[in-house]
Amino acid sequence: MRLSLRIAIIVAVQTAVLLVMVGLRQWTLTTGTPVVLETQPIDPRSLFSGDYVRLNYKVSDLKLGELAGDKEFRRGDKAYVVLKRGEDYWTAVSVHRERVSAAEGQVVLKGRVETVADRMWDRQLRKWSEGKHMSVRYGIEDYFVPEGEGRDLERPKPGEKVEIEIAVDRYGNAGIRAVLVNGKPRYVERLL
């Protein structure tokens, strides 16, 4: 096989993989259920990537004793967190090791267990919370913003509330749809 043909095949395969990745993300954003999550942005700057907002969600830090479902998890395990629509935000109602079906008004968000501990620092209350806790990452913890705008989201002005609207597809995959400030879109994700 000639070298030029090999290079062409490699380039075609890499291009196809990238197109599939973009297509899957667009499918999630387009067909997924819109979910608004309560968040606290942190660490807005990357030396190599520019401005971004690092997001921590209330549904990322789970107190297992307060949720239905499975109670035994280890770092690296898959976790399927069932979210229910609340008054302002979606909240976790149960967590499972295996994928479960969502009831009406619920979605299942797929993540990976980051830590499991007998107590966890509660950022809102600024104290240790006792009981078995679990931290979960969903792949929606970083959001890149235009240069110079990350600090505005990290440190909102008094009275401003930063929220994230995500889309969750039927497989539990999530993508950030929009960054909301006081309920209004500041940044909207559009691939096409």
PyMOL CGO cylinders between C-alpha atoms (Angstrom):
from pymol import cmd
from pymol.cgo import CYLINDER

trace = [
    CYLINDER, 0.00, 0.00, 0.00, 1.40, 3.38, -0.96, 0.3, 1, 1, 1, 1, 1, 1,
    CYLINDER, 1.40, 3.38, -0.96, 2.27, 5.92, 1.70, 0.3, 1, 1, 1, 1, 1, 1,
    CYLINDER, 2.27, 5.92, 1.70, -0.10, 8.55, 0.31, 0.3, 1, 1, 1, 1, 1, 1,
    CYLINDER, -0.10, 8.55, 0.31, -3.02, 6.08, 0.44, 0.3, 1, 1, 1, 1, 1, 1,
    CYLINDER, -3.02, 6.08, 0.44, -2.18, 5.19, 4.07, 0.3, 1, 1, 1, 1, 1, 1,
    CYLINDER, -2.18, 5.19, 4.07, -2.09, 8.86, 5.03, 0.3, 1, 1, 1, 1, 1, 1,
    CYLINDER, -2.09, 8.86, 5.03, -5.41, 9.48, 3.27, 0.3, 1, 1, 1, 1, 1, 1,
    CYLINDER, -5.41, 9.48, 3.27, -7.03, 6.58, 5.17, 0.3, 1, 1, 1, 1, 1, 1,
    CYLINDER, -7.03, 6.58, 5.17, -5.69, 7.84, 8.51, 0.3, 1, 1, 1, 1, 1, 1,
    CYLINDER, -5.69, 7.84, 8.51, -6.95, 11.37, 7.83, 0.3, 1, 1, 1, 1, 1, 1,
    CYLINDER, -6.95, 11.37, 7.83, -10.38, 10.03, 6.75, 0.3, 1, 1, 1, 1, 1, 1,
    CYLINDER, -10.38, 10.03, 6.75, -10.71, 7.91, 9.91, 0.3, 1, 1, 1, 1, 1, 1,
    CYLINDER, -10.71, 7.91, 9.91, -9.70, 10.80, 12.18, 0.3, 1, 1, 1, 1, 1, 1,
    CYLINDER, -9.70, 10.80, 12.18, -12.15, 13.11, 10.41, 0.3, 1, 1, 1, 1, 1, 1,
    CYLINDER, -12.15, 13.11, 10.41, -14.94, 10.55, 10.76, 0.3, 1, 1, 1, 1, 1, 1,
    CYLINDER, -14.94, 10.55, 10.76, -14.25, 10.16, 14.49, 0.3, 1, 1, 1, 1, 1, 1,
    CYLINDER, -14.25, 10.16, 14.49, -14.41, 13.94, 14.99, 0.3, 1, 1, 1, 1, 1, 1,
    CYLINDER, -14.41, 13.94, 14.99, -17.65, 14.19, 13.02, 0.3, 1, 1, 1, 1, 1, 1,
    CYLINDER, -17.65, 14.19, 13.02, -19.22, 11.42, 15.11, 0.3, 1, 1, 1, 1, 1, 1,
    CYLINDER, -19.22, 11.42, 15.11, -18.16, 13.19, 18.34, 0.3, 1, 1, 1, 1, 1, 1,
    CYLINDER, -18.16, 13.19, 18.34, -19.66, 16.49, 17.18, 0.3, 1, 1, 1, 1, 1, 1,
    CYLINDER, -19.66, 16.49, 17.18, -22.78, 14.73, 15.94, 0.3, 1, 1, 1, 1, 1, 1,
    CYLINDER, -22.78, 14.73, 15.94, -23.36, 12.94, 19.25, 0.3, 1, 1, 1, 1, 1, 1,
    CYLINDER, -23.36, 12.94, 19.25, -22.95, 16.19, 21.19, 0.3, 1, 1, 1, 1, 1, 1,
    CYLINDER, -22.95, 16.19, 21.19, -25.36, 17.99, 18.86, 0.3, 1, 1, 1, 1, 1, 1,
    CYLINDER, -25.36, 17.99, 18.86, -27.87, 15.14, 19.21, 0.3, 1, 1, 1, 1, 1, 1,
    CYLINDER, -27.87, 15.14, 19.21, -27.71, 15.41, 23.02, 0.3, 1, 1, 1, 1, 1, 1,
    CYLINDER, -27.71, 15.41, 23.02, -28.19, 19.19, 22.96, 0.3, 1, 1, 1, 1, 1, 1,
    CYLINDER, -28.19, 19.19, 22.96, -31.02, 19.01, 20.43, 0.3, 1, 1, 1, 1, 1, 1,
    CYLINDER, -31.02, 19.01, 20.43, -33.02, 16.06, 21.74, 0.3, 1, 1, 1, 1, 1, 1,
    CYLINDER, -33.02, 16.06, 21.74, -32.13, 16.11, 25.44, 0.3, 1, 1, 1, 1, 1, 1,
    CYLINDER, -32.13, 16.11, 25.44, -34.46, 17.18, 28.23, 0.3, 1, 1, 1, 1, 1, 1,
    CYLINDER, -34.46, 17.18, 28.23, -33.65, 20.72, 29.43, 0.3, 1, 1, 1, 1, 1, 1,
    CYLINDER, -33.65, 20.72, 29.43, -32.57, 20.73, 33.09, 0.3, 1, 1, 1, 1, 1, 1,
    CYLINDER, -32.57, 20.73, 33.09, -31.54, 23.79, 35.15, 0.3, 1, 1, 1, 1, 1, 1,
    CYLINDER, -31.54, 23.79, 35.15, -28.96, 23.09, 37.85, 0.3, 1, 1, 1, 1, 1, 1,
    CYLINDER, -28.96, 23.09, 37.85, -27.85, 25.13, 40.82, 0.3, 1, 1, 1, 1, 1, 1,
    CYLINDER, -27.85, 25.13, 40.82, -24.15, 25.82, 40.61, 0.3, 1, 1, 1, 1, 1, 1,
    CYLINDER, -24.15, 25.82, 40.61, -21.19, 27.63, 42.10, 0.3, 1, 1, 1, 1, 1, 1,
    CYLINDER, -21.19, 27.63, 42.10, -18.56, 28.58, 39.50, 0.3, 1, 1, 1, 1, 1, 1,
    CYLINDER, -18.56, 28.58, 39.50, -14.92, 28.31, 40.59, 0.3, 1, 1, 1, 1, 1, 1,
    CYLINDER, -14.92, 28.31, 40.59, -11.41, 28.69, 39.05, 0.3, 1, 1, 1, 1, 1, 1,
    CYLINDER, -11.41, 28.69, 39.05, -12.11, 30.75, 35.93, 0.3, 1, 1, 1, 1, 1, 1,
    CYLINDER, -12.11, 30.75, 35.93, -8.70, 30.77, 34.22, 0.3, 1, 1, 1, 1, 1, 1,
    CYLINDER, -8.70, 30.77, 34.22, -6.52, 28.29, 32.40, 0.3, 1, 1, 1, 1, 1, 1,
    CYLINDER, -6.52, 28.29, 32.40, -3.05, 29.43, 31.39, 0.3, 1, 1, 1, 1, 1, 1,
    CYLINDER, -3.05, 29.43, 31.39, -3.14, 27.37, 28.20, 0.3, 1, 1, 1, 1, 1, 1,
    CYLINDER, -3.14, 27.37, 28.20, -6.84, 27.37, 27.27, 0.3, 1, 1, 1, 1, 1, 1,
    CYLINDER, -6.84, 27.37, 27.27, -7.93, 30.91, 28.09, 0.3, 1, 1, 1, 1, 1, 1,
    CYLINDER, -7.93, 30.91, 28.09, -10.93, 31.80, 30.23, 0.3, 1, 1, 1, 1, 1, 1,
    CYLINDER, -10.93, 31.80, 30.23, -13.25, 29.12, 31.43, 0.3, 1, 1, 1, 1, 1, 1,
    CYLINDER, -13.25, 29.12, 31.43, -15.62, 28.63, 34.28, 0.3, 1, 1, 1, 1, 1, 1,
    CYLINDER, -15.62, 28.63, 34.28, -15.21, 25.55, 36.44, 0.3, 1, 1, 1, 1, 1, 1,
    CYLINDER, -15.21, 25.55, 36.44, -18.62, 24.50, 37.69, 0.3, 1, 1, 1, 1, 1, 1,
    CYLINDER, -18.62, 24.50, 37.69, -19.63, 22.66, 40.81, 0.3, 1, 1, 1, 1, 1, 1,
    CYLINDER, -19.63, 22.66, 40.81, -23.24, 21.52, 40.98, 0.3, 1, 1, 1, 1, 1, 1,
    CYLINDER, -23.24, 21.52, 40.98, -25.34, 20.83, 44.03, 0.3, 1, 1, 1, 1, 1, 1,
    CYLINDER, -25.34, 20.83, 44.03, -26.20, 17.45, 42.44, 0.3, 1, 1, 1, 1, 1, 1,
    CYLINDER, -26.20, 17.45, 42.44, -22.46, 16.66, 42.30, 0.3, 1, 1, 1, 1, 1, 1,
    CYLINDER, -22.46, 16.66, 42.30, -22.11, 16.39, 46.07, 0.3, 1, 1, 1, 1, 1, 1,
    CYLINDER, -22.11, 16.39, 46.07, -24.54, 13.71, 47.24, 0.3, 1, 1, 1, 1, 1, 1,
    CYLINDER, -24.54, 13.71, 47.24, -25.38, 12.69, 50.79, 0.3, 1, 1, 1, 1, 1, 1,
    CYLINDER, -25.38, 12.69, 50.79, -26.23, 9.01, 50.30, 0.3, 1, 1, 1, 1, 1, 1,
    CYLINDER, -26.23, 9.01, 50.30, -28.31, 8.73, 53.49, 0.3, 1, 1, 1, 1, 1, 1,
    CYLINDER, -28.31, 8.73, 53.49, -30.78, 11.28, 52.11, 0.3, 1, 1, 1, 1, 1, 1,
    CYLINDER, -30.78, 11.28, 52.11, -31.24, 9.56, 48.73, 0.3, 1, 1, 1, 1, 1, 1,
    CYLINDER, -31.24, 9.56, 48.73, -32.97, 6.40, 47.63, 0.3, 1, 1, 1, 1, 1, 1,
    CYLINDER, -32.97, 6.40, 47.63, -31.10, 3.77, 45.66, 0.3, 1, 1, 1, 1, 1, 1,
    CYLINDER, -31.10, 3.77, 45.66, -27.72, 2.15, 46.14, 0.3, 1, 1, 1, 1, 1, 1,
    CYLINDER, -27.72, 2.15, 46.14, -25.48, 3.05, 49.08, 0.3, 1, 1, 1, 1, 1, 1,
    CYLINDER, -25.48, 3.05, 49.08, -22.16, 1.37, 48.23, 0.3, 1, 1, 1, 1, 1, 1,
    CYLINDER, -22.16, 1.37, 48.23, -19.92, 3.07, 45.67, 0.3, 1, 1, 1, 1, 1, 1,
    CYLINDER, -19.92, 3.07, 45.67, -16.19, 3.24, 45.05, 0.3, 1, 1, 1, 1, 1, 1,
    CYLINDER, -16.19, 3.24, 45.05, -14.08, 5.82, 43.27, 0.3, 1, 1, 1, 1, 1, 1,
    CYLINDER, -14.08, 5.82, 43.27, -14.34, 5.34, 39.49, 0.3, 1, 1, 1, 1, 1, 1,
    CYLINDER, -14.34, 5.34, 39.49, -17.75, 3.60, 39.57, 0.3, 1, 1, 1, 1, 1, 1,
    CYLINDER, -17.75, 3.60, 39.57, -20.47, 4.71, 37.20, 0.3, 1, 1, 1, 1, 1, 1,
    CYLINDER, -20.47, 4.71, 37.20, -23.35, 6.45, 38.95, 0.3, 1, 1, 1, 1, 1, 1,
    CYLINDER, -23.35, 6.45, 38.95, -26.83, 7.08, 37.58, 0.3, 1, 1, 1, 1, 1, 1,
    CYLINDER, -26.83, 7.08, 37.58, -28.42, 9.97, 39.46, 0.3, 1, 1, 1, 1, 1, 1,
    CYLINDER, -28.42, 9.97, 39.46, -32.17, 10.42, 39.13, 0.3, 1, 1, 1, 1, 1, 1,
    CYLINDER, -32.17, 10.42, 39.13, -33.12, 14.10, 39.08, 0.3, 1, 1, 1, 1, 1, 1,
    CYLINDER, -33.12, 14.10, 39.08, -36.57, 15.51, 39.74, 0.3, 1, 1, 1, 1, 1, 1,
    CYLINDER, -36.57, 15.51, 39.74, -37.81, 18.92, 38.69, 0.3, 1, 1, 1, 1, 1, 1,
    CYLINDER, -37.81, 18.92, 38.69, -38.01, 21.27, 41.66, 0.3, 1, 1, 1, 1, 1, 1,
    CYLINDER, -38.01, 21.27, 41.66, -39.42, 24.76, 41.99, 0.3, 1, 1, 1, 1, 1, 1,
    CYLINDER, -39.42, 24.76, 41.99, -36.25, 26.46, 40.71, 0.3, 1, 1, 1, 1, 1, 1,
    CYLINDER, -36.25, 26.46, 40.71, -33.77, 23.64, 40.11, 0.3, 1, 1, 1, 1, 1, 1,
    CYLINDER, -33.77, 23.64, 40.11, -33.66, 19.94, 39.46, 0.3, 1, 1, 1, 1, 1, 1,
    CYLINDER, -33.66, 19.94, 39.46, -32.58, 17.96, 42.51, 0.3, 1, 1, 1, 1, 1, 1,
    CYLINDER, -32.58, 17.96, 42.51, -31.25, 14.45, 43.11, 0.3, 1, 1, 1, 1, 1, 1,
    CYLINDER, -31.25, 14.45, 43.11, -33.76, 11.92, 44.47, 0.3, 1, 1, 1, 1, 1, 1,
    CYLINDER, -33.76, 11.92, 44.47, -31.83, 8.66, 44.06, 0.3, 1, 1, 1, 1, 1, 1,
    CYLINDER, -31.83, 8.66, 44.06, -28.51, 7.26, 42.88, 0.3, 1, 1, 1, 1, 1, 1,
    CYLINDER, -28.51, 7.26, 42.88, -27.87, 3.85, 41.34, 0.3, 1, 1, 1, 1, 1, 1,
    CYLINDER, -27.87, 3.85, 41.34, -24.97, 1.69, 40.17, 0.3, 1, 1, 1, 1, 1, 1,
    CYLINDER, -24.97, 1.69, 40.17, -26.95, 0.51, 37.12, 0.3, 1, 1, 1, 1, 1, 1,
    CYLINDER, -26.95, 0.51, 37.12, -29.03, 2.55, 34.68, 0.3, 1, 1, 1, 1, 1, 1,
    CYLINDER, -29.03, 2.55, 34.68, -32.68, 2.90, 35.74, 0.3, 1, 1, 1, 1, 1, 1,
    CYLINDER, -32.68, 2.90, 35.74, -35.75, 4.23, 33.95, 0.3, 1, 1, 1, 1, 1, 1,
    CYLINDER, -35.75, 4.23, 33.95, -36.88, 7.73, 34.74, 0.3, 1, 1, 1, 1, 1, 1,
    CYLINDER, -36.88, 7.73, 34.74, -40.45, 8.36, 35.87, 0.3, 1, 1, 1, 1, 1, 1,
    CYLINDER, -40.45, 8.36, 35.87, -42.55, 11.22, 34.52, 0.3, 1, 1, 1, 1, 1, 1,
    CYLINDER, -42.55, 11.22, 34.52, -40.92, 14.56, 35.40, 0.3, 1, 1, 1, 1, 1, 1,
    CYLINDER, -40.92, 14.56, 35.40, -37.52, 12.95, 36.05, 0.3, 1, 1, 1, 1, 1, 1,
    CYLINDER, -37.52, 12.95, 36.05, -34.28, 12.39, 34.14, 0.3, 1, 1, 1, 1, 1, 1,
    CYLINDER, -34.28, 12.39, 34.14, -31.34, 10.07, 34.75, 0.3, 1, 1, 1, 1, 1, 1,
    CYLINDER, -31.34, 10.07, 34.75, -27.93, 11.75, 34.65, 0.3, 1, 1, 1, 1, 1, 1,
    CYLINDER, -27.93, 11.75, 34.65, -24.90, 9.51, 34.11, 0.3, 1, 1, 1, 1, 1, 1,
    CYLINDER, -24.90, 9.51, 34.11, -21.67, 10.30, 35.93, 0.3, 1, 1, 1, 1, 1, 1,
    CYLINDER, -21.67, 10.30, 35.93, -18.54, 8.86, 37.44, 0.3, 1, 1, 1, 1, 1, 1,
    CYLINDER, -18.54, 8.86, 37.44, -17.81, 8.69, 41.17, 0.3, 1, 1, 1, 1, 1, 1,
    CYLINDER, -17.81, 8.69, 41.17, -14.90, 10.93, 42.09, 0.3, 1, 1, 1, 1, 1, 1,
    CYLINDER, -14.90, 10.93, 42.09, -14.80, 10.46, 45.87, 0.3, 1, 1, 1, 1, 1, 1,
    CYLINDER, -14.80, 10.46, 45.87, -16.65, 8.62, 48.62, 0.3, 1, 1, 1, 1, 1, 1,
    CYLINDER, -16.65, 8.62, 48.62, -16.21, 9.81, 52.21, 0.3, 1, 1, 1, 1, 1, 1,
    CYLINDER, -16.21, 9.81, 52.21, -17.83, 9.60, 55.64, 0.3, 1, 1, 1, 1, 1, 1,
    CYLINDER, -17.83, 9.60, 55.64, -18.05, 13.38, 55.79, 0.3, 1, 1, 1, 1, 1, 1,
    CYLINDER, -18.05, 13.38, 55.79, -17.79, 16.24, 53.32, 0.3, 1, 1, 1, 1, 1, 1,
    CYLINDER, -17.79, 16.24, 53.32, -17.22, 19.99, 53.44, 0.3, 1, 1, 1, 1, 1, 1,
    CYLINDER, -17.22, 19.99, 53.44, -20.53, 21.76, 52.74, 0.3, 1, 1, 1, 1, 1, 1,
    CYLINDER, -20.53, 21.76, 52.74, -19.62, 24.84, 50.66, 0.3, 1, 1, 1, 1, 1, 1,
    CYLINDER, -19.62, 24.84, 50.66, -22.91, 26.59, 51.31, 0.3, 1, 1, 1, 1, 1, 1,
    CYLINDER, -22.91, 26.59, 51.31, -23.04, 26.03, 55.07, 0.3, 1, 1, 1, 1, 1, 1,
    CYLINDER, -23.04, 26.03, 55.07, -19.24, 26.31, 55.41, 0.3, 1, 1, 1, 1, 1, 1,
    CYLINDER, -19.24, 26.31, 55.41, -19.00, 23.38, 57.79, 0.3, 1, 1, 1, 1, 1, 1,
    CYLINDER, -19.00, 23.38, 57.79, -18.42, 19.63, 57.76, 0.3, 1, 1, 1, 1, 1, 1,
    CYLINDER, -18.42, 19.63, 57.76, -21.46, 17.50, 57.01, 0.3, 1, 1, 1, 1, 1, 1,
    CYLINDER, -21.46, 17.50, 57.01, -21.41, 14.04, 58.61, 0.3, 1, 1, 1, 1, 1, 1,
    CYLINDER, -21.41, 14.04, 58.61, -22.71, 10.85, 56.97, 0.3, 1, 1, 1, 1, 1, 1,
    CYLINDER, -22.71, 10.85, 56.97, -21.69, 8.98, 53.82, 0.3, 1, 1, 1, 1, 1, 1,
    CYLINDER, -21.69, 8.98, 53.82, -21.09, 11.40, 50.95, 0.3, 1, 1, 1, 1, 1, 1,
    CYLINDER, -21.09, 11.40, 50.95, -20.21, 10.94, 47.31, 0.3, 1, 1, 1, 1, 1, 1,
    CYLINDER, -20.21, 10.94, 47.31, -18.86, 13.36, 44.74, 0.3, 1, 1, 1, 1, 1, 1,
    CYLINDER, -18.86, 13.36, 44.74, -19.84, 12.73, 41.11, 0.3, 1, 1, 1, 1, 1, 1,
    CYLINDER, -19.84, 12.73, 41.11, -18.55, 14.25, 37.85, 0.3, 1, 1, 1, 1, 1, 1,
    CYLINDER, -18.55, 14.25, 37.85, -20.88, 14.37, 34.85, 0.3, 1, 1, 1, 1, 1, 1,
    CYLINDER, -20.88, 14.37, 34.85, -18.57, 15.81, 32.17, 0.3, 1, 1, 1, 1, 1, 1,
    CYLINDER, -18.57, 15.81, 32.17, -20.25, 19.23, 32.35, 0.3, 1, 1, 1, 1, 1, 1,
    CYLINDER, -20.25, 19.23, 32.35, -17.94, 20.80, 34.92, 0.3, 1, 1, 1, 1, 1, 1,
    CYLINDER, -17.94, 20.80, 34.92, -15.96, 23.10, 32.57, 0.3, 1, 1, 1, 1, 1, 1,
    CYLINDER, -15.96, 23.10, 32.57, -17.31, 25.80, 30.28, 0.3, 1, 1, 1, 1, 1, 1,
    CYLINDER, -17.31, 25.80, 30.28, -15.10, 28.01, 28.12, 0.3, 1, 1, 1, 1, 1, 1,
    CYLINDER, -15.10, 28.01, 28.12, -16.07, 31.67, 27.76, 0.3, 1, 1, 1, 1, 1, 1,
    CYLINDER, -16.07, 31.67, 27.76, -14.69, 34.55, 25.69, 0.3, 1, 1, 1, 1, 1, 1,
    CYLINDER, -14.69, 34.55, 25.69, -11.34, 35.93, 26.85, 0.3, 1, 1, 1, 1, 1, 1,
    CYLINDER, -11.34, 35.93, 26.85, -11.68, 38.22, 29.87, 0.3, 1, 1, 1, 1, 1, 1,
    CYLINDER, -11.68, 38.22, 29.87, -15.21, 37.14, 30.86, 0.3, 1, 1, 1, 1, 1, 1,
    CYLINDER, -15.21, 37.14, 30.86, -14.51, 34.20, 33.17, 0.3, 1, 1, 1, 1, 1, 1,
    CYLINDER, -14.51, 34.20, 33.17, -14.10, 36.30, 36.31, 0.3, 1, 1, 1, 1, 1, 1,
    CYLINDER, -14.10, 36.30, 36.31, -17.55, 37.87, 35.79, 0.3, 1, 1, 1, 1, 1, 1,
    CYLINDER, -17.55, 37.87, 35.79, -19.12, 34.42, 36.14, 0.3, 1, 1, 1, 1, 1, 1,
    CYLINDER, -19.12, 34.42, 36.14, -16.83, 33.30, 38.96, 0.3, 1, 1, 1, 1, 1, 1,
    CYLINDER, -16.83, 33.30, 38.96, -17.62, 36.34, 41.07, 0.3, 1, 1, 1, 1, 1, 1,
    CYLINDER, -17.62, 36.34, 41.07, -21.12, 37.49, 40.15, 0.3, 1, 1, 1, 1, 1, 1,
    CYLINDER, -21.12, 37.49, 40.15, -22.22, 40.94, 41.23, 0.3, 1, 1, 1, 1, 1, 1,
    CYLINDER, -22.22, 40.94, 41.23, -24.40, 41.17, 44.35, 0.3, 1, 1, 1, 1, 1, 1,
    CYLINDER, -24.40, 41.17, 44.35, -27.88, 39.92, 43.48, 0.3, 1, 1, 1, 1, 1, 1,
    CYLINDER, -27.88, 39.92, 43.48, -26.72, 37.98, 40.40, 0.3, 1, 1, 1, 1, 1, 1,
    CYLINDER, -26.72, 37.98, 40.40, -27.34, 34.25, 40.30, 0.3, 1, 1, 1, 1, 1, 1,
    CYLINDER, -27.34, 34.25, 40.30, -25.46, 31.99, 37.88, 0.3, 1, 1, 1, 1, 1, 1,
    CYLINDER, -25.46, 31.99, 37.88, -27.30, 28.83, 36.77, 0.3, 1, 1, 1, 1, 1, 1,
    CYLINDER, -27.30, 28.83, 36.77, -26.59, 26.25, 34.11, 0.3, 1, 1, 1, 1, 1, 1,
    CYLINDER, -26.59, 26.25, 34.11, -29.10, 24.78, 31.69, 0.3, 1, 1, 1, 1, 1, 1,
    CYLINDER, -29.10, 24.78, 31.69, -28.05, 21.37, 30.48, 0.3, 1, 1, 1, 1, 1, 1,
    CYLINDER, -28.05, 21.37, 30.48, -29.61, 18.87, 28.12, 0.3, 1, 1, 1, 1, 1, 1,
    CYLINDER, -29.61, 18.87, 28.12, -29.83, 15.24, 29.23, 0.3, 1, 1, 1, 1, 1, 1,
    CYLINDER, -29.83, 15.24, 29.23, -30.45, 12.60, 26.56, 0.3, 1, 1, 1, 1, 1, 1,
    CYLINDER, -30.45, 12.60, 26.56, -32.20, 9.28, 27.11, 0.3, 1, 1, 1, 1, 1, 1,
    CYLINDER, -32.20, 9.28, 27.11, -28.87, 7.55, 27.82, 0.3, 1, 1, 1, 1, 1, 1,
    CYLINDER, -28.87, 7.55, 27.82, -27.97, 9.92, 30.66, 0.3, 1, 1, 1, 1, 1, 1,
    CYLINDER, -27.97, 9.92, 30.66, -25.39, 11.91, 28.70, 0.3, 1, 1, 1, 1, 1, 1,
    CYLINDER, -25.39, 11.91, 28.70, -25.40, 15.65, 29.37, 0.3, 1, 1, 1, 1, 1, 1,
    CYLINDER, -25.40, 15.65, 29.37, -24.20, 18.78, 27.62, 0.3, 1, 1, 1, 1, 1, 1,
    CYLINDER, -24.20, 18.78, 27.62, -24.28, 22.42, 28.67, 0.3, 1, 1, 1, 1, 1, 1,
    CYLINDER, -24.28, 22.42, 28.67, -26.96, 24.23, 26.71, 0.3, 1, 1, 1, 1, 1, 1,
    CYLINDER, -26.96, 24.23, 26.71, -26.67, 27.69, 28.27, 0.3, 1, 1, 1, 1, 1, 1,
    CYLINDER, -26.67, 27.69, 28.27, -25.16, 29.70, 31.08, 0.3, 1, 1, 1, 1, 1, 1,
    CYLINDER, -25.16, 29.70, 31.08, -27.94, 31.70, 32.72, 0.3, 1, 1, 1, 1, 1, 1,
    CYLINDER, -27.94, 31.70, 32.72, -27.46, 34.84, 34.79, 0.3, 1, 1, 1, 1, 1, 1,
    CYLINDER, -27.46, 34.84, 34.79, -30.58, 35.73, 36.78, 0.3, 1, 1, 1, 1, 1, 1,
    CYLINDER, -30.58, 35.73, 36.78, -32.57, 33.31, 34.62, 0.3, 1, 1, 1, 1, 1, 1,
    CYLINDER, -32.57, 33.31, 34.62, -31.52, 34.90, 31.30, 0.3, 1, 1, 1, 1, 1, 1,
    CYLINDER, -31.52, 34.90, 31.30, -29.10, 33.27, 28.86, 0.3, 1, 1, 1, 1, 1, 1,
    CYLINDER, -29.10, 33.27, 28.86, -25.65, 34.88, 28.89, 0.3, 1, 1, 1, 1, 1, 1,
    CYLINDER, -25.65, 34.88, 28.89, -23.99, 32.18, 26.75, 0.3, 1, 1, 1, 1, 1, 1,
    CYLINDER, -23.99, 32.18, 26.75, -25.84, 29.72, 24.55, 0.3, 1, 1, 1, 1, 1, 1,
    CYLINDER, -25.84, 29.72, 24.55, -24.16, 26.64, 23.10, 0.3, 1, 1, 1, 1, 1, 1,
    CYLINDER, -24.16, 26.64, 23.10, -24.80, 26.18, 19.41, 0.3, 1, 1, 1, 1, 1, 1,
    CYLINDER, -24.80, 26.18, 19.41, -22.82, 23.70, 17.37, 0.3, 1, 1, 1, 1, 1, 1,
    CYLINDER, -22.82, 23.70, 17.37, -24.75, 24.14, 14.13, 0.3, 1, 1, 1, 1, 1, 1,
]
cmd.load_cgo(trace, "trace")
